[in-house]
Amino acid sequence: MALKCGIVGLPNVGKSTLFNCLSNSKAQAANFPFCTIEPNVGSITVPDERLIKIAELVKPQNIVPATVEIVDIAGLVKGASKGEGLGNKFLSNIRECEAIIHVVRCFDNPNVVHVEGSVNPVRDKEIIDIELQLKDLETVETRIKKIEKQAKTGNDKEALKTFQLLEKIKQTLEQGKSVRVLNLSEEDKNRIKDLNLLTIKPVLYVCNVDEASAKTGNDYSKQIEKIATEENAEVLIITAQMESEIAALESYEEKQLFLAELGLDEPGVNKLIKKAYKLLNLQTYFTAGEKEVRAWTIQRGWTAPQAAGVIHSDFEKGFIKAEVIAYEDFIKYGSETACREAGKLRIEGKEYVVQDGDIMHFRFNV
């Protein structure tokens, strides 16, 4: 599934350092603005303990995890909506992503230049919000002009509904709020889907803190947490520099020892990847056999035929039924055969909505 999360933020907040920890790509990380110009794209493995536990039982020849695409986008500055800095390029790159990871600097360090001259996470967040909102306002006003006459004739009810929705969005943007705060219905989202608004995209705020604040955050991060609560957005505390040090360690044992010394249970980037996966409204189902245990990525709410189509389009076209075992049952009984004998293998049809963690086998005929 080619859904992408874009990492955004002001220049020099730790975006590229974080991206380097996430992927095998080595984005240049330097202490000056606009270090990143072309967006770096990394296909990131999604950490999933369930995949490992299934593999321990099945002992396959091969294990294939789920992945998610993360894009490191150039830093934005004031005036981006009017083309300042790398504004137009930045905004078009965000438009191509389905969700946003917004990195905010929440640490003091006189040796790391701040593009605004001082550390102020709320101001930094608002700079980016305002630029995205201004671009959305421009987009919405253009559409209103096109549809207004048609809507006001009263003959086209759908055009009128769209017009009223656009007016509501316009007012929200003019108040300095992002479209996502409106919590629009799916019906309304579909009405404006083609506008691909920037501020309707789900967002995860990543507070890049100093090492001493890695576990509990600090005063800076608490300011962002308060705002995120009002927006119904998620927040993650992370120390990009420390994550870089963890990523540089070669063995799993070394990494676990380092984490234990810091009092952490897993690398922050693992939590970030999982949250990015969730942000994109994705979930996982598994196939398990002697040749391969594999995690497959689908959208939440997909039916069994749609899930089958991720493996091959023929699976969806000729779908007959799906054999389904819940993950917890597979782990409890230890094998497909044991689940079948215990009555834990279900036969599901075309209407079945796949659940996160389902272990599936599809029957089809083309």
C-alpha positions as CSV (number, residue, x, y, z in Angstrom):
1,M,0.0,0.0,0.0
2,A,1.6,3.2,-1.1
3,L,0.4,5.4,1.7
4,K,2.9,7.9,3.1
5,C,3.6,9.9,6.3
6,G,5.4,13.1,5.8
7,I,7.9,14.4,8.4
8,V,7.6,18.1,8.6
9,G,8.8,20.9,10.8
10,L,10.9,24.1,10.8
11,P,14.5,23.8,9.7
12,N,16.9,22.3,12.3
13,V,14.3,20.7,14.6
14,G,15.7,17.1,14.1
15,K,13.6,15.9,11.1
16,S,16.5,14.4,9.1
17,T,18.2,12.9,12.2
18,L,14.9,11.2,13.0
19,F,14.4,10.0,9.4
20,N,18.0,8.5,9.5
21,C,17.0,6.5,12.5
22,L,13.9,5.3,10.9
23,S,15.3,4.2,7.5
24,N,18.3,2.8,5.9
25,S,18.4,6.0,3.8
26,K,21.0,8.4,5.1
27,A,19.5,11.9,4.7
28,Q,22.1,14.6,5.2
29,A,21.8,16.0,8.7
30,A,23.6,19.3,9.2
31,N,23.4,22.4,11.4
32,F,22.0,24.8,8.9
33,P,18.5,25.5,7.3
34,F,17.4,23.9,4.0
35,C,19.8,21.0,4.4
36,T,17.0,18.8,3.0
37,I,15.7,20.0,-0.4
38,E,14.5,17.0,-2.2
39,P,12.2,14.8,-0.1
40,N,13.9,11.6,1.1
41,V,11.6,8.5,1.0
42,G,12.2,5.5,3.2
43,S,10.2,2.2,3.3
44,I,10.2,1.5,7.1
45,T,9.6,-1.9,8.7
46,V,6.8,-1.9,11.2
47,P,7.8,-3.5,14.5
48,D,5.3,-6.2,15.3
49,E,5.8,-8.8,18.1
50,R,2.9,-10.8,16.8
51,L,4.8,-11.6,13.6
52,I,7.7,-13.0,15.6
53,K,5.5,-15.1,17.8
54,I,3.7,-16.6,14.8
55,A,7.0,-17.4,13.2
56,E,8.3,-19.0,16.4
57,L,5.4,-21.5,16.2
58,V,5.4,-22.0,12.4
59,K,9.2,-21.9,11.9
60,P,9.0,-20.7,8.3
61,Q,11.8,-20.4,5.7
62,N,11.1,-16.7,5.4
63,I,9.6,-13.8,7.5
64,V,8.2,-10.7,5.8
65,P,7.1,-7.7,8.0
66,A,4.7,-4.9,7.1
67,T,6.2,-1.6,5.9
68,V,5.2,2.0,5.9
69,E,6.6,4.9,3.8
70,I,8.0,7.9,5.6
71,V,9.0,11.0,3.7
72,D,11.5,13.6,5.1
73,I,10.3,16.9,3.7
74,A,12.3,20.2,3.5
75,G,12.0,22.6,6.4
76,L,9.3,25.3,6.1
77,V,9.6,29.0,7.0
78,K,7.2,31.9,7.3
79,G,5.7,32.9,4.0
80,A,5.8,29.4,2.5
81,S,2.2,29.7,1.4
82,K,3.4,32.6,-0.8
83,G,6.4,30.7,-2.1
84,E,9.0,31.9,0.5
85,G,12.0,29.6,1.1
86,L,11.1,26.2,-0.5
87,G,7.4,26.9,0.2
88,N,5.7,25.7,-3.0
89,K,7.8,22.5,-3.2
90,F,7.3,21.9,0.5
91,L,3.5,22.2,0.3
92,S,3.2,20.0,-2.8
93,N,5.3,17.3,-1.0
94,I,2.9,17.4,2.0
95,R,-0.1,17.2,-0.4
96,E,1.2,13.9,-1.7
97,C,1.2,12.4,1.9
98,E,-1.8,11.0,3.7
99,A,-0.7,11.9,7.2
100,I,1.7,14.3,8.9
101,I,4.4,13.7,11.5
102,H,5.1,17.2,12.8
103,V,8.5,17.4,14.6
104,V,8.8,20.2,17.1
105,R,12.0,21.3,18.8
106,C,11.6,21.0,22.6
107,F,15.3,21.3,23.7
108,D,17.8,24.0,24.4
109,N,21.2,23.8,22.8
110,P,23.1,27.0,21.9
111,N,25.2,25.0,19.4
112,V,22.2,24.1,17.2
113,V,20.9,27.1,15.3
114,H,17.2,27.9,15.5
115,V,15.8,29.5,12.4
116,E,13.7,31.9,14.5
117,G,16.5,32.7,16.9
118,S,15.0,31.1,20.0
119,V,13.3,27.9,21.3
120,N,9.5,28.3,21.4
121,P,7.6,25.1,20.4
122,V,4.2,26.7,20.4
123,R,5.3,29.5,18.1
124,D,7.1,27.0,15.8
125,K,4.0,24.8,15.6
126,E,1.9,27.8,14.8
127,I,4.2,29.0,12.0
128,I,3.7,25.7,10.1
129,D,-0.1,25.6,11.0
130,I,-0.6,29.1,9.6
131,E,1.2,28.4,6.4
132,L,-0.8,25.3,5.8
133,Q,-4.0,27.0,6.7
134,L,-3.3,29.9,4.4
135,K,-2.7,27.5,1.5
136,D,-6.0,25.7,2.3
137,L,-7.8,29.0,2.5
138,E,-6.6,29.8,-1.0
139,T,-7.7,26.5,-2.3
140,V,-11.2,26.7,-0.6
141,E,-11.8,30.3,-1.8
142,T,-11.0,29.3,-5.4
143,R,-13.5,26.4,-5.2
144,I,-16.2,28.6,-3.6
145,K,-15.9,31.1,-6.6
146,K,-16.4,28.2,-9.0
147,I,-19.4,26.6,-7.2
148,E,-21.2,29.6,-5.7
149,K,-23.4,30.5,-8.7
150,Q,-24.4,26.9,-9.3
151,A,-25.2,26.4,-5.6
152,K,-27.4,29.6,-5.2
153,T,-29.7,28.7,-8.1
154,G,-31.3,26.2,-5.8
155,N,-31.6,23.5,-8.5
156,D,-28.5,21.5,-7.5
157,K,-28.9,20.3,-3.9
158,E,-25.5,18.6,-3.9
159,A,-23.8,21.8,-5.1
160,L,-25.5,23.7,-2.3
161,K,-24.4,21.2,0.4
162,T,-20.8,21.4,-0.9
163,F,-21.0,25.2,-1.0
164,Q,-22.2,25.4,2.6
165,L,-19.5,23.0,3.7
166,L,-16.8,25.1,2.0
167,E,-18.1,28.2,3.7
168,K,-17.9,26.4,7.1
169,I,-14.3,25.3,6.3
170,K,-13.4,28.9,5.2
171,Q,-14.7,30.3,8.5
172,T,-12.7,27.7,10.5
173,L,-9.5,28.5,8.5
174,E,-10.0,32.3,9.0
175,Q,-10.2,31.7,12.7
176,G,-6.7,30.2,12.6
177,K,-7.9,26.6,13.0
178,S,-7.1,23.5,11.0
179,V,-9.9,21.7,9.1
180,R,-9.2,18.5,11.1
181,V,-10.8,20.1,14.2
182,L,-14.2,20.0,12.5
183,N,-14.3,16.2,12.7
184,L,-16.1,16.0,9.3
185,S,-18.3,13.0,8.4
186,E,-17.1,10.6,5.8
187,E,-19.9,12.0,3.5
188,D,-18.5,15.6,3.9
189,K,-14.9,14.4,3.5
190,N,-15.8,12.8,0.2
191,R,-17.4,16.1,-1.0
192,I,-14.0,17.9,-0.7
193,K,-11.7,14.9,-1.3
194,D,-10.5,16.3,-4.6
195,L,-9.2,19.5,-2.9
196,N,-6.7,17.4,-0.9
197,L,-6.6,19.9,1.9
198,L,-3.4,20.0,3.9
199,T,-4.9,20.7,7.3
200,I,-7.5,17.9,7.1
201,K,-4.7,15.3,7.2
202,P,-4.2,13.5,10.6
203,V,-1.2,14.7,12.5
204,L,1.2,13.3,15.1
205,Y,3.3,15.8,17.0
206,V,6.7,14.5,17.8
207,C,8.4,16.5,20.6
208,N,12.2,16.3,20.1
209,V,13.5,16.7,23.7
210,D,16.9,16.5,25.4
211,E,18.1,13.1,26.8
212,A,17.2,14.1,30.4
213,S,13.6,14.5,29.3
214,A,13.3,11.3,27.2
215,K,11.0,9.5,29.6
216,T,8.7,12.2,30.9
217,G,9.1,15.2,28.6
218,N,9.7,18.7,29.8
219,D,7.9,22.1,30.0
220,Y,8.3,22.6,26.2
221,S,6.7,19.3,25.4
222,K,3.9,19.8,27.9
223,Q,2.9,22.9,26.0
224,I,2.5,20.9,22.8
225,E,0.6,18.1,24.6
226,K,-1.9,20.7,25.9
227,I,-2.6,22.0,22.4
228,A,-2.7,18.5,20.8
229,T,-5.4,17.5,23.3
230,E,-7.5,20.4,22.1
231,E,-7.0,19.2,18.5
232,N,-7.6,15.5,19.2
233,A,-4.1,14.9,17.9
234,E,-1.5,12.5,19.3
235,V,1.9,13.4,20.8
236,L,5.1,11.3,21.1
237,I,8.1,12.3,23.2
238,I,11.4,11.4,21.5
239,T,15.1,12.3,21.7
240,A,16.3,12.2,18.1
241,Q,20.0,12.4,19.0
242,M,19.7,9.5,21.4
243,E,17.7,7.5,18.9
244,S,20.6,8.1,16.4
245,E,23.0,6.6,18.9
246,I,20.7,3.5,19.4
247,A,20.4,3.0,15.7
248,A,24.2,3.1,15.3
249,L,24.6,0.1,17.7
250,E,25.1,-3.1,15.7
251,S,23.5,-5.9,17.8
252,Y,20.1,-6.3,19.3
253,E,21.7,-7.1,22.7
254,E,23.7,-3.8,22.6
255,K,20.5,-1.9,21.9
256,Q,18.6,-3.6,24.7
257,L,21.4,-2.9,27.2
258,F,21.5,0.7,26.2
259,L,17.7,1.1,26.5
260,A,17.8,-0.6,29.9
261,E,20.4,1.8,31.2
262,L,18.1,4.7,30.1
263,G,15.0,3.0,31.7
264,L,13.3,2.6,28.3
265,D,11.4,-0.5,27.1
266,E,11.9,0.1,23.3
267,P,13.4,2.6,21.0
268,G,11.3,5.7,20.5
269,V,11.4,5.2,16.7
270,N,9.6,1.9,17.1
271,K,6.7,3.7,18.8
272,L,6.8,6.4,16.1
273,I,6.5,3.8,13.3
274,K,3.6,2.1,15.1
275,K,1.9,5.5,15.5
276,A,2.5,6.4,11.9
277,Y,0.9,3.1,10.8
278,K,-2.1,3.9,13.0
279,L,-2.2,7.5,11.8
280,L,-2.6,6.2,8.2
281,N,-5.6,4.1,9.4
282,L,-3.8,0.9,8.6
283,Q,-3.9,-2.5,10.1
284,T,-2.3,-5.9,9.6
285,Y,-3.4,-9.4,8.8
286,F,-1.1,-12.4,8.5
287,T,-0.6,-15.4,6.3
288,A,1.3,-18.3,7.9
289,G,2.9,-21.4,6.2
290,E,6.1,-23.3,6.2
291,K,7.5,-21.3,3.3
292,E,6.6,-17.9,4.7
293,V,5.0,-16.0,7.5
294,R,4.0,-12.6,6.3
295,A,2.3,-9.4,7.5
296,W,0.0,-7.8,5.0
297,T,-1.1,-4.1,5.2
298,I,-4.7,-3.1,4.6
299,Q,-7.0,-0.2,5.5
300,R,-9.1,-0.6,8.6
301,G,-12.6,-1.6,7.6
302,W,-11.6,-3.6,4.6
303,T,-13.6,-6.8,3.7
304,A,-12.0,-10.2,3.1
305,P,-12.0,-9.9,-0.7
306,Q,-10.3,-6.5,-0.5
307,A,-7.7,-8.0,1.8
308,A,-7.2,-10.9,-0.5
309,G,-6.6,-8.5,-3.4
310,V,-3.5,-7.1,-1.6
311,I,-1.9,-10.5,-2.3
312,H,-3.0,-10.7,-5.9
313,S,-5.9,-9.2,-7.8
314,D,-7.1,-12.7,-8.9
315,F,-7.6,-13.5,-5.2
316,E,-10.2,-10.7,-5.0
317,K,-11.8,-11.3,-8.4
318,G,-12.3,-15.0,-7.7
319,F,-12.8,-14.9,-4.0
320,I,-14.9,-17.8,-2.6
321,K,-14.2,-17.7,1.1
322,A,-11.6,-17.0,3.8
323,E,-10.4,-19.3,6.5
324,V,-9.8,-17.1,9.6
325,I,-8.1,-17.7,12.9
326,A,-7.9,-14.9,15.5
327,Y,-4.3,-14.2,16.5
328,E,-4.9,-14.9,20.2
329,D,-6.4,-18.3,19.3
330,F,-3.4,-19.2,17.1
331,I,-1.0,-18.4,19.9
332,K,-3.0,-20.2,22.5
333,Y,-3.4,-23.5,20.4
334,G,-0.1,-23.3,18.6
335,S,-1.0,-24.3,15.1
336,E,-3.6,-24.2,12.4
337,T,-4.4,-27.9,12.9
338,A,-4.9,-27.4,16.6
339,C,-7.2,-24.4,16.0
340,R,-9.2,-26.3,13.5
341,E,-9.7,-29.2,16.0
342,A,-10.7,-26.7,18.7
343,G,-13.3,-25.1,16.5
344,K,-11.3,-21.8,16.3
345,L,-10.9,-21.7,12.5
346,R,-13.8,-19.8,11.0
347,I,-15.1,-19.7,7.5
348,E,-16.0,-16.2,6.4
349,G,-17.6,-14.8,3.3
350,K,-17.4,-11.7,1.2
351,E,-19.0,-9.4,3.8
352,Y,-16.5,-10.2,6.5
353,V,-14.6,-7.2,7.8
354,V,-11.0,-8.2,8.6
355,Q,-9.8,-7.7,12.1
356,D,-6.3,-6.5,13.1
357,G,-4.1,-9.6,13.6
358,D,-6.3,-12.1,11.8
359,I,-4.4,-15.1,10.4
360,M,-6.0,-15.8,7.0
361,H,-6.0,-18.3,4.1
362,F,-8.0,-17.5,1.0
363,R,-9.9,-19.8,-1.4
364,F,-10.6,-18.4,-4.8
365,N,-11.3,-19.5,-8.4
366,V,-10.6,-17.5,-11.5
